[in-house]
Amino acid sequence: MPTFPLPLNVTRNLPFIKSLPTTQPSTELSQRIEQANTQLQPDIRLECGEHDSVIVWLTRSDKRNALSFAMMDKLIHLAKQLTHWPDIRAVIIAGEGKSFSTGIDLADLNNPKNLSAVAWELAKPWQSKFQRVCLVWRDLPIPVISVLHGHCLGAGLQLALASDIRIATADCQFAIMEAKWGLVADMGLTQSGFGQLRPDVVKELAMTARLFDGNQALAYGVVSHLSDSPFEQAQQLVAELATRSPDAVVAAKRIINASYQQTAPTLYQEKLWQIKLLLGHNRKLAVKKAKDHTVQFLRRQFN
């Protein structure tokens, strides 16, 4: 393909192209990571990886990395910081302990003290915290690779789906878990799953809340690769990406994501239906049924 010389200031006249300053950040990467960790601990730890990458460790291992509300705020803030670090080439997200993430922290979600905050997140016209904590990684201008093991459930799975590449162990357990609790997946699944999973696959998994393993996840398109050593394979991919222009890499990510871009009203549908379910009569029965299979649901309330 022929190339044509363009003025150096061409992007100033193209408002849809976001350019970063050509100057490097004023502090070394290791220093920025150290500063970030003072705000992220004890839920998250940031590390310097090889080939100018960073590793985001979920560190609530005693809770199998269930996402608390505070942890979500930290992940969103971290992703916003990383957006302005032009010297990093890739991000790896991984979980310490026995699981990548078992989903949202139900202690936070079911805490009456958080009811008003949850209601606001579902009612506000822009992305909720629950959607943003996942989709912010899809928006990051660098490749994001998730390393999955143990369990990747509910919110954990939606976080992984919002990354660009997912590498898992064959015995990792997956589920779109929300239906088990009488809820619907509302953390950006309509955006992160679109174009990656067939609609019938998403429907079946979201309706049944069925557990499935890594081999099934690969067949469904939920994961990109299976590996006995997923973290090492992620590092190999980072090394390969580092041989390419970082601008070409972000361009590839942007144009492919744009081909599967969903509208804001589509994301709002997630929140609207979640409000209905939370107010509906079958939600409480679903919670009871999780402990007692004899519980029977009432007839369908919504169309």
C-alpha positions in Angstrom: 0.0 0.0 0.0 1.5 3.4 -1.0 2.2 5.9 1.8 1.7 9.6 1.6 3.5 12.3 3.7 1.2 14.0 6.2 1.9 17.2 8.1 3.1 16.5 11.7 0.2 18.4 13.1 -2.4 16.5 11.0 -4.1 15.0 14.1 -4.9 18.5 15.4 -7.4 18.8 12.6 -8.9 15.3 13.1 -10.8 15.5 16.4 -11.7 11.8 16.3 -8.1 10.8 16.7 -6.7 11.2 20.2 -3.0 11.9 20.4 -0.8 11.7 23.4 2.0 14.1 24.2 5.3 13.0 22.6 7.1 13.6 25.9 7.6 10.6 28.2 6.0 10.6 31.7 8.1 12.5 34.3 8.6 9.5 36.6 9.9 6.1 35.9 7.5 3.2 35.4 8.7 1.5 38.6 8.0 4.6 40.6 4.5 5.1 39.1 3.7 1.5 40.0 4.9 2.0 43.5 2.7 5.1 43.9 -0.3 3.3 42.4 0.1 0.4 44.8 -0.3 2.6 47.8 -3.9 3.3 46.6 -4.7 -0.2 45.3 -3.7 -2.4 48.2 -4.8 -4.7 49.7 -7.3 -5.7 46.9 -5.0 -5.2 43.9 -1.3 -5.2 43.2 0.4 -3.8 40.2 3.7 -5.2 39.0 6.2 -4.4 36.2 6.3 -7.1 33.6 8.6 -8.0 30.8 8.7 -6.0 27.5 7.3 -2.9 29.1 4.1 -4.6 30.3 2.3 -4.3 33.6 0.6 -7.1 35.5 -2.6 -6.4 37.5 -3.0 -8.9 40.2 -6.4 -9.4 42.0 -5.3 -10.1 45.5 -8.4 -10.8 47.6 -7.4 -14.5 47.6 -9.2 -15.2 50.9 -12.5 -14.3 49.0 -11.4 -16.0 45.8 -11.0 -12.5 44.3 -14.7 -11.7 44.5 -15.1 -8.1 43.3 -16.1 -5.8 46.2 -17.4 -2.3 45.5 -14.2 -0.8 46.7 -12.2 -3.1 44.5 -14.3 -2.1 41.5 -13.5 1.6 42.2 -9.8 0.8 42.4 -9.9 -1.2 39.1 -11.6 1.7 37.3 -9.2 4.3 38.7 -6.2 2.1 37.7 -7.4 1.6 34.1 -7.8 5.4 33.8 -4.2 5.8 35.0 -2.8 3.2 32.6 -4.5 5.1 29.7 -2.0 7.9 30.3 1.1 5.7 30.5 2.2 5.6 26.8 5.4 3.7 27.7 3.5 0.5 28.5 2.9 -2.0 25.8 0.4 -4.5 27.3 -1.5 -5.4 30.5 -2.0 -8.8 32.0 -4.8 -9.3 34.5 -4.5 -12.4 36.8 -5.8 -13.6 40.1 -3.8 -14.7 43.1 -4.8 -17.8 45.0 -7.2 -20.5 43.9 -9.3 -18.5 41.4 -9.3 -15.7 38.9 -12.6 -14.3 40.3 -15.8 -15.9 41.7 -17.8 -12.8 40.7 -19.3 -9.9 42.6 -18.9 -9.8 46.3 -22.5 -10.8 47.4 -21.8 -9.4 50.9 -21.5 -5.9 49.3 -24.3 -6.4 46.8 -26.8 -7.6 49.5 -25.8 -5.1 52.2 -28.8 -2.8 52.9 -26.3 0.1 53.4 -25.4 -0.2 49.7 -29.0 -0.2 48.4 -29.1 3.5 47.5 -25.7 3.4 45.8 -26.8 0.3 43.8 -30.1 2.1 42.9 -28.2 5.1 41.6 -25.8 3.0 39.5 -28.7 1.3 37.8 -30.7 4.5 37.3 -28.1 6.9 36.1 -28.2 7.3 32.3 -24.5 6.6 31.7 -22.5 3.4 32.4 -22.9 2.0 35.9 -19.9 1.2 38.0 -20.7 -2.5 37.4 -20.4 -2.0 33.6 -17.5 0.4 33.7 -15.2 -1.9 35.8 -15.3 -4.3 32.9 -15.6 -2.1 29.8 -12.9 0.3 30.9 -10.4 -2.5 30.0 -11.9 -2.8 26.5 -11.4 0.9 26.1 -7.7 0.8 27.2 -5.4 1.8 24.3 -3.2 -1.2 24.8 -3.7 -5.0 24.6 -5.3 -6.5 27.7 -4.7 -10.2 28.3 -6.6 -12.1 31.1 -5.0 -15.2 32.7 -7.8 -17.5 34.0 -7.7 -20.4 36.5 -9.8 -22.0 39.2 -13.1 -20.1 38.8 -14.1 -17.3 36.5 -17.8 -16.7 37.4 -20.3 -13.9 37.0 -18.6 -10.5 37.2 -15.3 -12.3 36.9 -16.3 -13.7 33.5 -17.6 -10.4 32.3 -14.3 -8.7 33.3 -12.4 -11.4 31.4 -14.6 -11.0 28.3 -13.8 -7.3 28.2 -10.1 -8.1 27.8 -8.7 -8.6 24.3 -7.3 -12.1 24.8 -8.2 -14.8 27.4 -5.9 -17.7 28.2 -7.2 -20.3 30.6 -6.4 -23.7 32.1 -8.6 -26.6 30.9 -10.0 -27.2 34.4 -11.0 -23.6 35.0 -14.7 -23.3 35.8 -16.8 -20.7 34.1 -20.4 -19.4 34.4 -22.6 -16.4 33.6 -23.9 -16.9 37.2 -26.5 -14.1 37.6 -29.6 -16.2 36.7 -28.9 -18.4 39.7 -29.7 -15.4 41.9 -32.7 -14.3 39.9 -30.7 -11.5 38.1 -29.4 -10.8 34.6 -25.8 -10.2 33.5 -25.5 -6.4 33.6 -21.8 -5.7 33.6 -21.4 -4.9 29.9 -22.0 -8.4 28.5 -24.1 -6.9 25.7 -20.9 -5.1 24.6 -18.1 -7.4 25.6 -19.8 -10.6 24.4 -21.0 -9.2 21.1 -18.9 -10.3 18.2 -17.1 -12.9 20.3 -19.9 -15.3 21.2 -22.8 -16.5 19.1 -26.1 -15.1 20.3 -27.5 -18.6 21.0 -24.5 -19.4 23.1 -24.8 -16.2 25.2 -28.5 -16.8 25.7 -28.1 -20.4 26.8 -25.3 -19.6 29.2 -27.1 -16.5 30.6 -30.4 -18.3 31.0 -29.1 -21.4 32.6 -26.2 -20.1 34.7 -24.6 -23.5 33.8 -21.0 -24.2 34.9 -18.7 -25.2 32.1 -15.0 -26.0 31.9 -12.1 -24.6 29.8 -12.6 -27.0 26.9 -16.2 -25.9 26.6 -15.2 -22.3 27.0 -12.8 -22.7 24.1 -15.5 -24.2 21.9 -18.0 -21.5 22.9 -15.4 -18.7 22.1 -15.3 -17.6 25.8 -11.5 -18.1 25.9 -8.9 -17.6 23.2 -6.4 -20.3 24.2 -6.0 -23.2 26.7 -2.7 -23.7 28.4 -1.2 -25.7 31.2 0.8 -22.5 31.9 -1.5 -19.6 30.9 0.6 -16.9 32.6 3.8 -18.0 30.7 1.8 -18.1 27.4 0.5 -14.6 28.2 4.1 -13.4 28.6 5.1 -15.0 25.3 2.2 -13.1 23.6 3.4 -9.8 25.3 6.8 -10.4 23.9 5.4 -10.9 20.4 3.3 -7.8 20.6 6.3 -5.8 21.7 7.9 -6.4 18.3 5.1 -4.4 16.6 4.4 -0.7 16.5 2.3 0.3 19.5 0.3 2.6 17.3 -0.5 -0.2 14.9 -1.5 -2.4 17.8 -3.9 0.2 19.2 -5.3 0.9 15.7 -6.1 -2.9 15.3 -7.8 -2.9 18.6 -9.8 0.2 17.9 -11.1 -0.7 14.5 -12.0 -4.3 15.4 -13.8 -3.1 18.6 -15.7 -0.5 16.5 -17.0 -3.2 14.2 -18.8 -4.7 17.2 -19.7 -1.4 19.0 -23.1 -1.4 20.8 -25.1 1.8 21.4 -25.6 3.4 24.8 -29.3 2.3 24.9 -28.3 -1.3 24.5 -26.1 -1.0 27.6 -29.0 0.7 29.4 -31.2 -2.2 28.7 -29.0 -4.3 31.0 -29.7 -1.8 33.9 -33.4 -1.5 33.1 -33.9 -5.2 33.3 -31.9 -5.5 36.4 -34.1 -2.9 38.1 -37.2 -4.9 37.1 -35.7 -8.2 38.4 -34.6 -6.6 41.7 -38.2 -5.3 42.3 -39.9 -8.5 41.0 -41.3 -11.3 43.1 -39.1 -14.1 41.7 -35.8 -12.6 42.7 -36.2 -13.5 46.4 -37.4 -17.0 45.4 -34.3 -17.5 43.3 -32.1 -16.7 46.3 -34.1 -19.3 48.4 -33.9 -21.8 45.6 -30.1 -21.7 45.6 -30.3 -23.3 49.0 -33.5 -25.3 48.7 -34.3 -26.9 45.3 -37.9 -27.5 46.3 -38.7 -23.8 46.1 -41.1 -23.0 43.2 -41.1 -19.8 41.1 -44.3 -17.8 40.5 -45.5 -17.3 37.0 -43.6 -14.9 34.7 -44.1 -11.3 35.7 -42.6 -9.4 32.8 -42.8 -9.4 29.0 
